[in-house]
Amino acid sequence: MWLREGTAGYGIYPVRDNTELRVMAGFEAPPLADGYDYRDTDRQKKLVAEALSSLGWETPRLLRAMHTAPDFYFDSMAQIRMDSWSKGRVTLLGDAGYCASPLSGQGTSLALVGAYVLAEELGRDSSNHLTAYARTEARMRPFVALNQAIALDNPGGPASQEAVDRAKSAIDLDAGRHLV
């Protein structure tokens, strides 16, 4: 079940064979002020409650449950955009290098495809990691860009099927085999 009004909303879904409910709540807001304590879960719960307080339906009940929930996670929805994913002998993959945001639903796909492409490129010439990193990045950049676009495609709603289809077709995993 999903409820969204204005810049706030939440989704409720069952887990563990329908014995528990999970709630994912969100709201649009400017960045938190400098000096904000990111470990202060009481303050985070207050922010969520304030942002969702005007919503109807089961919102009051869900907000009460949030205050006693055994687990609570609070973070911003963000993307990672870097000019380069590697430096020296270090390269970043997945969310560390190019997080598309939980709103895209593509984090695992990007991480797995990135690892596959990197392994393939390193396998082509294991003595030259810098070239492998550059080839990996050249192949991955268009794929990452289209997957990141999914999160921004339809603010407040699901991505269009066209955006998802573009992202799915944005990389050829056989491309590296033809470059040897």
Beta strands, then each sheet from edge to edge (+ up, - down):
strand 1: 2-5
strand 2: 8-15
strand 3: 20-27
strand 4: 86-87
strand 5: 90-91
sheet 1: 1+ 2- 3+
sheet 2: 4+ 5-
end
